[in-house]
């Protein structure tokens, strides 16, 4: 029988979606599932997106430009100005979600066998993208007791070698919810300049910063212009995950010209979604004010409930809509599976994401889960109660 590639065999299955078949089976048996495993907001997508699509008419649904349609690029330029980021039309490329932006950025700056530094735990798909590109992740650890903030410059620098090409991080962080300070960004910038590295900055959760904290983008660091590769997406801030509209942006024109080659090989991003996304820049500011308040309420519900659960350890996140929780179990993966296959309260149960897949270092995250608080507060309260009672029942069975 023909063999599969070592590249695809090396790739891990997504811990976020790994147990979807078990959840589907539970649903088929009449159970209600509270999905806390995935960052799928339940906030309504702005109506302006659908209105633009409904008004779109053309006799032929043609290919669009590989870079993206001019209207969408212009709308992103307008959006970034609100954040004090100045970009020109040749400094933005539209991608199939932020995922393609990360993959194309890695492919453009690394060769087979190179590596990128990433603070651990990290968004699990960074692992898959790196494996697909034929490169390696070199993690440096961050700790819950320190709010998952970055270690010292010296500690990070220990992980740099002659095959290191970039530092990749999300800010605010997925799965930790950390919001990096300007000082932390400068720490990364110093290392990048010293060792001639790129910085891939995934900023898709920019809108979700809580507790009065100030948000800083790597694009605000002017002496980093040729090193910063910005990754962004409409998925989270406009609750438009299914549209698959993202972007990669950089002041490094040589880099952008070469990323465009990768975009040309996949022809274009779907034009109808681009038409809708181009109008999202006109979403009223009140939309973001209200959803930020809502997510902060949701965070507080989940965090308060977890702190009351015996043996559970977690820190309050300050951004995005995720948190990592350490559970009083040996295998979080086994617990997550058990919740779906063997447990329910009033015929309801919960789906979580085992956190082991958010680490590259073997052995870490085995007793942790990532919790997404994208559901409304009433559903979150029910889900937390299921987890609380499920943990008590599970430990009785396993001890």
C-alpha positions as CSV (number, residue, x, y, z in Angstrom):
1,X,0.0,0.0,0.0
2,X,1.4,3.5,-0.8
3,X,2.7,5.4,2.2
4,X,1.6,8.8,3.5
5,X,4.0,11.6,3.9
6,X,5.9,12.0,7.1
7,X,4.7,15.6,7.1
8,X,1.0,14.7,7.4
9,X,1.7,11.8,9.8
10,X,3.7,14.1,12.0
11,X,0.7,16.5,12.4
12,X,-1.3,16.3,15.5
13,X,-5.1,16.1,15.5
14,X,-6.7,19.3,16.8
15,X,-7.4,19.0,20.5
16,X,-10.2,21.5,19.9
17,X,-12.1,19.3,17.5
18,X,-10.7,15.9,18.5
19,X,-13.8,14.8,20.4
20,X,-16.4,16.1,17.9
21,X,-17.5,12.6,16.9
22,X,-18.1,11.8,20.6
23,X,-20.1,15.0,20.9
24,X,-22.1,14.1,17.8
25,X,-22.9,10.7,19.2
26,X,-24.0,12.2,22.5
27,X,-26.3,14.6,20.6
28,X,-27.8,11.8,18.6
29,X,-28.8,10.2,21.9
30,X,-30.6,13.3,23.0
31,X,-28.0,15.0,25.1
32,X,-27.5,18.7,25.1
33,X,-23.9,19.7,24.7
34,X,-22.4,23.0,26.0
35,X,-19.5,23.6,23.7
36,X,-16.7,25.2,25.7
37,X,-14.0,23.6,23.5
38,X,-14.0,26.1,20.6
39,X,-13.8,29.9,20.2
40,X,-17.1,30.2,18.4
41,X,-18.9,33.4,19.6
42,X,-22.7,33.4,19.9
43,X,-22.8,37.2,19.5
44,X,-24.8,38.2,16.4
45,X,-22.8,39.0,13.3
46,X,-23.4,42.7,12.3
47,X,-26.4,42.9,10.0
48,X,-24.3,45.2,7.7
49,X,-22.3,42.1,6.6
50,X,-25.4,40.3,5.3
51,X,-26.9,43.4,3.8
52,X,-23.8,43.9,1.6
53,X,-23.9,40.3,0.4
54,X,-27.6,40.5,-0.3
55,X,-27.1,43.6,-2.5
56,X,-24.2,42.0,-4.4
57,X,-25.1,41.3,-8.0
58,X,-22.9,40.3,-10.9
59,X,-23.7,38.2,-14.0
60,X,-20.6,36.1,-13.4
61,X,-19.1,35.2,-10.1
62,X,-15.5,35.9,-11.1
63,X,-12.1,35.3,-9.5
64,X,-11.0,38.2,-7.4
65,X,-7.5,39.6,-7.1
66,X,-5.1,37.3,-5.3
67,X,-4.2,40.1,-2.9
68,X,-7.9,40.7,-2.1
69,X,-10.5,43.1,-3.5
70,X,-9.6,46.8,-3.2
71,X,-12.7,47.7,-1.2
72,X,-11.8,45.2,1.5
73,X,-8.1,46.3,1.7
74,X,-9.2,50.0,1.9
75,X,-11.7,49.1,4.7
76,X,-8.8,47.5,6.7
77,X,-6.6,50.5,6.2
78,X,-9.5,52.7,7.6
79,X,-9.9,50.2,10.5
80,X,-6.2,50.2,11.5
81,X,-6.1,54.0,11.5
82,X,-8.5,53.9,14.5
83,X,-5.8,51.9,16.3
84,X,-3.0,54.3,15.4
85,X,-1.6,51.9,12.7
86,X,-0.8,53.3,9.3
87,X,-0.8,50.8,6.4
88,X,-0.8,51.3,2.7
89,X,-2.6,49.1,0.1
90,X,0.5,47.2,-0.8
91,X,1.1,46.3,2.8
92,X,-2.1,44.2,3.3
93,X,-3.0,40.8,1.7
94,X,-6.4,39.2,2.3
95,X,-6.2,35.5,3.3
96,X,-8.5,32.6,3.9
97,X,-8.8,33.4,7.6
98,X,-6.0,34.1,10.0
99,X,-4.9,30.5,9.7
100,X,-3.8,30.9,6.1
101,X,-2.0,34.1,7.1
102,X,0.1,32.3,9.7
103,X,0.9,29.4,7.4
104,X,1.9,31.7,4.5
105,X,4.0,33.8,6.8
106,X,5.9,30.8,8.1
107,X,6.4,29.4,4.5
108,X,7.7,32.8,3.4
109,X,10.4,33.2,6.1
110,X,11.5,29.7,7.0
111,X,13.2,26.7,5.3
112,X,12.8,23.1,6.1
113,X,14.4,22.3,9.5
114,X,14.2,25.9,10.7
115,X,12.4,26.8,13.9
116,X,10.3,29.5,15.5
117,X,10.1,30.5,19.2
118,X,6.6,30.4,20.8
119,X,5.5,31.1,24.4
120,X,4.0,28.0,25.8
121,X,1.0,27.2,26.1
122,X,0.1,28.4,22.6
123,X,-2.7,28.2,20.1
124,X,-2.6,24.5,19.1
125,X,-2.8,25.1,15.3
126,X,0.5,26.9,15.4
127,X,1.9,23.4,15.8
128,X,0.0,22.1,12.8
129,X,1.0,25.0,10.6
130,X,4.7,24.6,11.6
131,X,4.5,20.8,10.8
132,X,2.9,21.5,7.5
133,X,5.7,24.0,6.7
134,X,8.3,21.5,7.7
135,X,9.7,23.5,10.6
136,X,9.9,23.0,14.3
137,X,8.5,24.9,17.3
138,X,10.9,25.8,20.1
139,X,8.7,26.7,23.1
140,X,9.6,28.8,26.1
141,X,7.4,28.2,29.1
142,X,5.1,30.7,30.7
143,X,3.3,30.1,34.0
144,X,-0.2,30.5,35.3
145,X,1.0,31.8,38.6
146,X,2.6,34.7,36.7
147,X,-0.5,35.3,34.6
148,X,1.2,33.6,31.6
149,X,3.3,36.7,31.1
150,X,6.6,36.5,29.3
151,X,9.8,35.4,31.1
152,X,12.9,37.6,31.1
153,X,14.7,38.5,28.0
154,X,17.6,36.3,29.0
155,X,15.4,33.3,29.5
156,X,13.8,33.7,26.1
157,X,17.1,34.3,24.4
158,X,18.4,30.9,25.7
159,X,16.1,29.2,23.1
160,X,17.5,31.1,20.1
161,X,19.9,29.1,17.8
162,X,21.2,29.5,14.3
163,X,18.1,27.9,12.8
164,X,15.7,30.3,14.6
165,X,13.9,32.6,12.1
166,X,11.0,34.1,14.1
167,X,9.1,34.6,17.3
168,X,5.4,33.8,17.0
169,X,2.9,34.8,19.6
170,X,-0.8,35.9,20.0
171,X,-1.7,39.0,21.8
172,X,-4.2,38.8,23.6
173,X,-3.2,35.2,24.1
174,X,-5.0,32.1,23.0
175,X,-5.3,29.8,25.1
176,X,-4.2,31.8,28.2
177,X,-6.1,35.2,27.9
178,X,-2.9,37.1,28.7
179,X,-2.5,40.7,27.5
180,X,1.2,41.6,27.0
181,X,2.4,45.0,28.1
182,X,4.4,47.4,26.0
183,X,7.5,46.4,28.0
184,X,7.0,42.8,27.1
185,X,6.7,43.6,23.4
186,X,9.9,45.6,23.6
187,X,11.5,42.6,25.3
188,X,10.6,40.5,22.2
189,X,11.6,43.3,19.9
190,X,15.1,43.5,21.5
191,X,15.7,39.8,20.9
192,X,14.4,40.0,17.3
193,X,16.7,42.9,16.5
194,X,19.7,41.3,18.2
195,X,19.3,38.0,16.4
196,X,17.8,39.3,13.2
197,X,14.5,37.6,13.6
198,X,10.9,38.2,12.4
199,X,8.0,38.6,14.8
200,X,4.7,37.1,13.7
201,X,2.1,38.9,15.8
202,X,-1.4,37.2,15.9
203,X,-3.7,40.0,17.0
204,X,-7.1,38.7,16.2
205,X,-8.4,39.3,19.8
206,X,-7.4,43.0,19.8
207,X,-10.9,44.1,20.8
208,X,-11.1,41.9,23.8
209,X,-9.0,43.5,26.6
210,X,-10.5,43.8,30.0
211,X,-10.0,45.4,33.4
212,X,-8.9,48.8,32.0
213,X,-5.7,47.4,30.5
214,X,-4.1,49.2,27.5
215,X,-3.5,47.3,24.3
216,X,-0.3,47.6,22.4
217,X,0.3,46.2,18.9
218,X,3.7,45.3,17.5
219,X,2.8,47.6,14.7
220,X,3.2,50.5,17.2
221,X,6.9,49.8,17.6
222,X,8.2,51.9,14.8
223,X,11.8,50.5,14.7
224,X,10.4,47.0,14.0
225,X,8.8,47.9,10.7
226,X,10.7,45.4,8.5
227,X,10.4,42.6,11.1
228,X,6.8,42.6,12.1
229,X,4.3,40.3,10.3
230,X,0.8,41.1,11.5
231,X,-1.9,38.4,11.4
232,X,-5.5,39.3,11.8
233,X,-9.1,38.1,11.1
234,X,-12.7,39.3,11.2
235,X,-13.7,36.0,12.8
236,X,-13.7,37.0,16.5
237,X,-14.3,40.7,16.6
238,X,-17.3,40.6,14.3
239,X,-18.4,37.0,15.2
240,X,-17.9,36.0,11.6
241,X,-15.8,32.8,12.0
242,X,-17.5,31.1,9.0
243,X,-16.6,33.9,6.6
244,X,-12.9,32.9,6.6
245,X,-11.6,36.4,6.0
246,X,-8.2,37.1,7.5
247,X,-5.1,39.1,6.5
248,X,-1.4,39.3,6.7
249,X,0.2,42.8,6.9
250,X,3.8,44.1,6.9
251,X,5.8,47.1,6.1
252,X,8.4,44.7,4.6
253,X,7.6,45.0,0.9
254,X,9.9,42.3,-0.2
255,X,8.2,39.9,2.2
256,X,4.8,40.9,1.0
257,X,5.7,40.5,-2.7
258,X,6.8,36.9,-1.9
259,X,3.7,36.1,0.2
260,X,1.7,37.2,-2.7
261,X,3.2,34.4,-4.8
262,X,1.7,31.9,-2.3
263,X,-1.7,33.7,-2.6
264,X,-1.5,33.5,-6.4
265,X,-1.0,29.7,-6.2
266,X,-4.4,29.4,-4.4
267,X,-5.9,32.0,-6.8
268,X,-8.2,34.1,-4.5
269,X,-10.3,34.4,-1.3
270,X,-14.0,33.9,-1.9
271,X,-15.3,37.2,-3.3
272,X,-18.8,37.2,-1.7
273,X,-17.4,37.0,1.8
274,X,-14.9,39.8,0.9
275,X,-17.9,42.0,-0.2
276,X,-19.6,41.5,3.1
277,X,-16.4,42.0,5.2
278,X,-15.6,45.3,3.4
279,X,-18.6,46.9,5.0
280,X,-17.8,45.7,8.6
281,X,-15.6,48.7,9.2
282,X,-18.8,50.8,9.5
283,X,-19.9,48.7,12.5
284,X,-20.8,51.3,15.2
285,X,-18.4,51.6,18.1
286,X,-21.2,50.7,20.5
287,X,-21.1,47.1,19.1
288,X,-17.6,46.6,20.5
289,X,-18.3,48.4,23.8
290,X,-21.3,46.1,24.5
291,X,-19.6,42.9,23.4
292,X,-16.5,43.6,25.5
293,X,-18.7,44.2,28.6
294,X,-20.6,40.9,27.8
295,X,-17.4,38.9,27.5
296,X,-16.0,40.3,30.7
297,X,-19.3,39.2,32.4
298,X,-18.8,35.8,30.9
299,X,-15.2,35.6,32.1
300,X,-16.2,36.5,35.6
301,X,-18.9,33.8,35.7
302,X,-16.5,31.1,34.6
303,X,-13.6,32.3,36.7
304,X,-15.7,32.6,39.9
305,X,-17.2,29.1,39.4
306,X,-13.8,27.5,38.8
307,X,-12.3,29.2,41.9
308,X,-15.0,27.5,44.0
309,X,-14.3,24.0,42.7
310,X,-12.2,21.9,45.0
311,X,-8.7,21.2,43.6
312,X,-9.1,23.4,40.5
313,X,-6.4,26.0,39.8
314,X,-6.7,28.9,37.4
315,X,-5.7,32.6,37.0
316,X,-8.1,35.3,35.8
317,X,-7.4,36.1,32.1
318,X,-7.4,39.7,31.0
319,X,-8.0,39.3,27.3
320,X,-9.5,37.1,24.5
321,X,-12.2,34.7,25.7
322,X,-10.3,31.6,27.0
323,X,-8.7,30.4,30.2
324,X,-6.5,27.5,31.2
325,X,-7.6,25.5,34.2
326,X,-5.7,22.8,36.1
327,X,-8.0,20.0,37.2
328,X,-7.6,17.6,40.1
329,X,-7.3,14.6,37.6
330,X,-4.4,12.7,36.2
331,X,-5.7,12.9,32.6
332,X,-7.8,15.8,31.4
333,X,-8.3,14.1,28.1
334,X,-9.9,11.1,29.8
335,X,-12.1,13.4,31.8
336,X,-13.2,15.3,28.7
337,X,-14.0,12.0,27.0
338,X,-15.9,10.7,30.0
339,X,-18.1,13.8,30.2
340,X,-19.2,13.1,26.6
341,X,-19.6,9.4,26.8
342,X,-20.6,8.6,30.4
343,X,-21.9,11.6,32.2
344,X,-24.8,14.1,32.1
345,X,-26.9,16.2,34.4
346,X,-30.5,16.5,33.3
347,X,-29.4,15.0,30.0
348,X,-26.9,17.8,29.5
349,X,-23.1,17.7,29.4
350,X,-20.0,19.8,28.4
351,X,-17.3,19.6,25.8
352,X,-13.9,20.9,26.8
353,X,-10.5,21.1,25.0
354,X,-7.7,19.1,26.7
355,X,-4.8,21.4,27.1
356,X,-2.0,19.0,26.4
357,X,-2.3,19.8,22.7
358,X,-1.5,23.5,23.5
359,X,2.0,22.5,24.6
360,X,5.0,21.3,22.6
361,X,6.9,20.1,25.7
362,X,6.1,16.5,26.4
363,X,4.2,15.9,29.6
364,X,2.9,19.4,30.1
365,X,-0.8,20.1,30.2
366,X,-2.0,16.6,30.9
367,X,-4.2,17.7,33.8
368,X,-5.3,21.0,32.2
369,X,-8.2,22.1,29.9
370,X,-8.8,25.2,27.9
371,X,-12.2,26.7,28.5
372,X,-13.8,29.0,25.9
373,X,-16.4,31.4,27.5
374,X,-18.2,32.2,24.2
375,X,-21.6,31.1,25.5
376,X,-24.2,33.3,27.2
377,X,-23.9,33.7,31.0
378,X,-26.9,31.4,31.8
379,X,-25.5,28.6,29.7
380,X,-22.1,29.1,31.2
381,X,-23.5,28.8,34.7
382,X,-25.1,25.5,33.8
383,X,-21.9,24.3,32.1
384,X,-19.9,25.2,35.2
385,X,-22.3,23.3,37.4
386,X,-21.9,20.2,35.2
387,X,-18.1,20.4,35.4
388,X,-18.2,20.9,39.2
389,X,-20.5,17.9,39.8
390,X,-18.8,15.9,37.0
391,X,-15.4,16.3,38.7
392,X,-16.8,15.0,42.0
393,X,-18.3,12.0,40.3
394,X,-15.3,11.3,38.1
395,X,-12.9,11.4,41.0
396,X,-15.0,8.9,43.0
397,X,-14.8,6.5,40.1
398,X,-11.1,6.9,39.5
399,X,-9.8,7.1,43.0
